[in-house]
């Protein structure tokens, strides 16, 4: 159904594009049509390169969102192409814009399709799934092409064609929305892990993949942010030099001593309200999940230390044993910042907090595995930078 609507709509837009470049117009020249087509294709090539460089790292992390965004952008490009016969003097510009949009669709759609195919290949038969999916798509496209030929001859009036196109686009978007929301991923991305932690911290219960995937937003720019309940953004895998803008050598040395037994190093930046999680080369997926959870707990503890109110802290269950309650009780054993300026946790408090987090970490991973989440893989957004800090005295980072 999804492929049929796209193919049929594509037939209407092809007709509009051909009219726009001069097919059927005695005054149009082959040279101008050729230049327009070359400019259109060139814009698409540049668009693919730029988008892959700009957003390639986030396509796996937000597979559902980019899949639906690609469909929305594709339909937007088709609507733009349908306008070409009405603005023939701008046909080149409109075609370049629509082709750039479709270039983004090609990159985002192809990448997310590969991720979804891998998800569906539960027996490791990715090649078989891909081949069968391609055969099915070819058959459906063939049927849709003949259907499109019938419709384009039956609906010759421009108004009727616009109505049919709008109906097909609405059907296409609805079908894709249903398809995307029906996917149940068992590995954690930023949004799914944030939703898991929000529930776990307050009620000590990890929601399963089915429930989390139901409430996970599939629209870019929407969904709960970890900053809303821990007070800090969590950035994974950034360059250590970018994270240490406000740190002296002594402060860095103190941090590296605290995290000497971990595969990650957490660098709080109170000015930018960010927890930078730096990873050592050779980290495992479990280390990345652990680093994210550690950063969230450190963010909440830092807010408690600086007397900042958080929504998740206000919602804690006083008579219920949950991580947020245990963290609140733990922080009462240590001095709270009495100054008006924000400060990092003192080293003594940070070392004690790490011991506390070790126990909490074991309970989280046990709860994740019991509830069906994969911890041997992930879809978290992690940059490519890695650092070495365990021999700081002997070599520079």
C-alpha positions in Angstrom: 0.0 0.0 0.0 2.8 2.4 0.9 4.8 1.7 -2.2 1.7 1.8 -4.4 0.7 5.3 -3.3 4.2 6.7 -3.8 4.5 5.2 -7.3 1.1 6.5 -8.4 1.8 9.9 -7.0 5.2 9.8 -8.8 3.4 9.3 -12.1 1.4 12.5 -11.6 4.6 14.4 -10.6 6.5 13.1 -13.6 3.8 14.5 -15.9 4.1 17.8 -14.1 7.9 17.9 -14.4 7.8 17.1 -18.2 5.3 19.9 -18.7 7.5 22.2 -16.7 10.7 21.5 -18.7 8.8 22.2 -22.0 7.4 18.8 -23.3 4.5 19.8 -25.5 5.6 23.4 -25.8 6.8 24.3 -29.3 8.8 27.3 -27.9 10.9 25.2 -25.5 14.4 24.1 -26.6 16.1 20.8 -25.9 19.1 22.7 -24.6 17.2 24.4 -21.8 15.6 21.2 -20.8 19.0 19.4 -20.8 20.5 22.1 -18.6 17.6 22.0 -16.2 18.0 18.2 -15.9 21.7 18.4 -15.4 21.3 21.1 -12.7 18.6 19.0 -11.0 20.8 15.9 -10.9 23.8 17.8 -9.8 21.9 19.4 -6.9 20.8 15.9 -5.8 24.3 14.6 -5.8 25.6 17.5 -3.7 22.6 17.1 -1.4 23.3 13.4 -0.7 26.9 14.1 0.1 26.2 17.0 2.5 23.4 15.2 4.3 25.3 12.0 4.8 28.2 14.0 6.3 25.9 16.1 8.4 23.4 13.6 9.8 24.9 10.2 9.0 25.8 9.5 12.7 22.2 10.0 13.9 20.4 7.8 11.4 20.8 4.6 13.4 20.1 6.4 16.7 16.7 7.8 15.5 15.8 5.2 12.9 12.0 5.6 13.3 12.1 9.4 13.3 14.3 9.6 10.2 12.1 6.9 8.4 9.0 8.9 8.9 10.8 12.2 8.2 12.0 10.8 4.9 8.4 9.9 3.9 7.1 13.4 4.9 10.0 15.1 2.9 9.3 12.9 -0.1 5.7 13.8 -0.2 6.6 17.5 0.2 9.0 17.2 -2.7 6.2 15.6 -4.8 3.8 18.4 -4.0 6.5 20.9 -5.0 7.0 19.2 -8.3 3.2 19.3 -9.0 3.5 23.1 -8.9 6.0 23.3 -11.7 3.5 23.7 -14.6 2.2 26.9 -12.8 5.7 28.4 -12.4 7.4 27.3 -15.5 9.8 30.4 -15.3 11.1 28.9 -12.1 11.1 25.3 -13.2 14.9 24.9 -12.7 14.9 26.3 -9.2 11.9 24.3 -8.1 13.3 21.1 -9.5 16.7 21.7 -7.8 14.9 22.2 -4.4 12.7 19.1 -4.8 15.7 17.0 -6.0 17.7 18.1 -3.0 14.8 17.1 -0.8 14.6 13.7 -2.5 18.4 13.3 -2.1 17.9 13.6 1.7 15.0 11.0 1.4 17.3 8.7 -0.5 20.0 8.8 2.2 17.7 8.7 5.2 15.3 6.2 3.7 18.1 3.8 2.5 20.0 3.9 5.8 16.9 3.4 8.0 15.7 0.7 5.7 18.9 -1.2 6.3 18.5 -0.8 10.0 14.9 -2.0 9.9 15.9 -5.0 7.7 18.6 -5.9 10.2 15.9 -5.7 13.0 13.6 -8.0 11.1 16.3 -10.5 10.3 15.8 -12.3 13.7 17.5 -15.5 12.3 20.5 -13.5 11.0 19.0 -13.9 7.4 19.4 -10.2 6.4 20.3 -11.0 2.8 17.1 -13.2 2.5 14.9 -10.5 4.0 16.4 -7.9 1.8 16.0 -10.0 -1.4 12.3 -10.9 -0.6 11.6 -7.3 0.3 13.0 -6.1 -3.0 11.0 -8.7 -5.0 7.8 -7.7 -3.2 8.5 -4.0 -3.9 9.1 -4.7 -7.6 5.8 -6.5 -7.9 3.9 -3.8 -6.1 5.5 -1.1 -8.1 4.6 -2.9 -11.3 0.9 -3.0 -10.3 1.0 0.6 -9.1 2.5 1.7 -12.5 -0.4 0.3 -14.4 -2.9 1.7 -11.9 -1.2 5.1 -12.3 -1.5 5.0 -16.1 -5.2 4.4 -15.7 -5.7 7.2 -13.2 -3.7 9.8 -15.2 -5.8 9.1 -18.2 -9.1 9.0 -16.2 -8.4 12.2 -14.2 -7.3 14.7 -16.8 -8.5 17.7 -15.0 -5.8 19.5 -12.9 -8.1 19.9 -9.9 -9.1 16.2 -10.0 -5.4 15.3 -10.1 -4.6 17.5 -7.1 -7.4 15.9 -5.1 -6.3 12.4 -6.0 -2.7 13.3 -5.1 -3.6 14.7 -1.7 -5.7 11.6 -0.9 -2.8 9.3 -1.9 -0.3 11.4 0.1 -2.6 11.3 3.2 -2.9 7.5 2.8 0.8 7.1 2.3 1.6 9.1 5.5 -0.9 7.3 7.6 0.3 3.9 6.4 3.9 4.9 7.1 3.1 6.2 10.6 1.3 2.9 11.4 4.3 0.9 10.1 6.9 2.9 12.0 5.0 2.8 15.3 4.5 -0.9 15.0 8.3 -1.5 15.1 9.5 -2.8 18.4 13.3 -2.4 18.9 14.9 -4.1 21.8 18.1 -2.1 21.8 18.3 1.2 23.5 18.7 4.6 21.8 18.8 7.9 23.6 15.0 8.4 23.7 14.2 4.8 24.7 16.9 4.8 27.4 15.7 8.1 28.7 12.1 6.8 29.0 13.4 3.6 30.7 15.4 5.6 33.2 12.6 8.1 33.9 10.4 5.2 35.0 13.1 3.2 36.7 14.4 6.1 38.8 11.0 7.0 40.3 9.3 3.6 40.7 12.2 1.2 40.5 10.6 -0.6 37.5 12.0 -1.0 34.0 9.3 -0.9 31.3 9.6 -3.5 28.6 10.4 -2.9 24.9 6.7 -3.1 23.9 5.6 -0.4 26.2 8.6 1.9 25.6 8.2 1.6 21.8 4.5 2.5 22.1 5.2 5.8 23.9 8.4 6.6 22.0 8.0 9.7 19.7 8.5 9.1 16.0 8.7 12.8 15.0 12.1 14.6 14.8 12.4 17.3 17.5 9.8 15.7 19.8 10.2 13.3 22.7 11.4 13.7 26.3 14.8 15.1 26.9 17.1 13.6 29.6 18.0 17.2 30.5 14.4 17.7 31.8 14.8 15.2 34.6 18.5 15.1 35.4 19.3 18.8 34.8 22.1 18.1 32.2 22.5 17.1 28.6 24.4 13.8 28.2 26.9 13.8 25.3 28.7 10.6 24.5 32.1 10.1 22.8 33.1 13.8 22.4 36.7 15.0 22.1 38.3 15.3 25.5 39.8 18.7 24.6 36.3 20.0 23.9 35.0 18.7 27.2 37.9 20.2 29.3 37.6 23.8 28.4 37.0 24.9 32.0 39.3 22.3 33.7 42.8 22.7 35.1 45.4 19.8 35.0 44.8 19.2 38.8 41.0 18.9 38.3 41.5 16.6 35.4 43.9 14.4 37.4 41.4 14.2 40.2 38.7 13.1 37.8 40.9 10.4 36.1 41.8 9.0 39.6 38.1 8.6 40.3 37.3 6.8 37.0 40.5 4.8 36.8 38.6 1.5 36.9 36.0 2.5 34.3 36.0 2.4 30.6 34.6 5.9 30.6 35.3 9.3 32.1 32.6 11.7 33.0 33.4 15.4 32.7 30.7 17.7 34.1 30.4 21.2 32.5 28.2 23.3 34.7 28.3 26.3 32.4 27.1 24.4 29.4 24.8 22.2 31.5 26.4 19.1 29.9 27.8 15.8 31.1 30.5 14.7 28.7 31.1 11.0 28.7 34.5 10.2 27.3 35.2 6.6 26.4 38.4 4.5 26.3 39.2 2.7 23.1 37.8 -0.8 23.1 34.6 0.0 25.1 31.7 -2.5 24.9 28.0 -1.6 24.4 27.4 -2.2 28.1 30.1 0.4 28.9 28.3 3.0 26.9 24.9 2.3 28.5 26.6 2.3 31.9 28.3 5.6 31.1 25.0 7.2 30.2 23.3 6.0 33.4 26.3 7.1 35.5 26.1 10.6 33.9 22.3 10.8 34.6 22.9 9.9 38.3 25.8 12.3 38.5 23.6 15.1 37.0 20.9 14.5 39.5 23.4 14.4 42.4 25.0 17.6 41.2 21.6 19.3 41.2 20.9 18.1 44.7 24.4 19.3 45.8 23.7 22.8 44.4 20.1 22.9 45.8 18.5 22.8 42.4 14.9 21.5 42.2 14.2 18.8 39.6 10.8 17.4 38.6 11.9 13.8 39.0 13.3 14.6 42.4 10.0 16.2 43.5 8.1 13.1 42.3 10.1 10.7 44.4 8.2 8.1 46.5 9.4 8.7 50.1 8.2 5.3 51.3 9.2 3.4 48.2 12.7 2.1 47.6 13.7 3.5 44.2 17.0 4.8 42.8 16.0 8.5 43.2 15.0 7.9 46.8 18.2 6.1 47.5 20.3 8.8 45.8 18.5 11.5 47.8 19.2 9.6 51.1 22.8 9.1 50.0 23.3 12.8 49.3 22.0 13.8 52.7 25.1 12.2 54.3 27.3 14.8 52.6 27.6 18.6 52.8 25.5 20.7 50.4 26.9 23.6 48.5 26.2 26.7 50.5 27.4 29.2 47.9 25.4 31.0 45.2 27.6 29.7 42.4 27.3 26.3 40.9 30.1 23.8 41.9 31.0 20.3 41.0 30.9 17.6 43.6 33.9 17.5 45.9 36.3 14.6 45.2 35.3 12.8 48.5 31.6 13.0 47.6 32.3 12.0 44.0 34.3 8.9 45.1 31.6 7.8 47.5 28.9 8.4 44.8 30.8 6.2 42.4 30.7 3.3 44.9 27.0 4.0 45.3 26.5 4.0 41.5 28.4 0.6 41.2 25.6 -1.0 43.2 22.9 0.8 41.3 24.4 -0.2 38.0 24.2 -3.9 38.7 20.5 -3.6 39.6 19.8 -1.6 36.4 21.4 -4.1 34.1 19.7 -7.0 35.8 16.3 -5.2 35.4 17.1 -4.5 31.7 17.9 -8.1 30.9 14.9 -9.4 32.8 12.6 -7.1 30.9 13.9 -8.1 27.5 16.2 -5.3 26.6 19.5 -6.0 24.8 22.6 -4.8 26.5 25.1 -6.4 24.1 24.1 -3.8 21.4 22.8 -0.2 21.4 21.6 2.6 19.2 22.8 5.5 21.3 24.3 8.5 19.6 28.1 8.2 20.3 30.7 10.3 18.6 33.9 8.7 17.3 36.4 10.3 19.7 38.3 8.0 22.2 40.8 9.0 24.9 43.4 7.4 27.2 43.6 8.8 30.7 44.8 6.0 32.9 48.5 6.8 32.3 48.1 10.6 32.6 51.3 11.0 34.5 53.3 9.4 31.8 51.8 10.7 28.5 49.5 13.4 27.4 46.0 12.8 26.3 
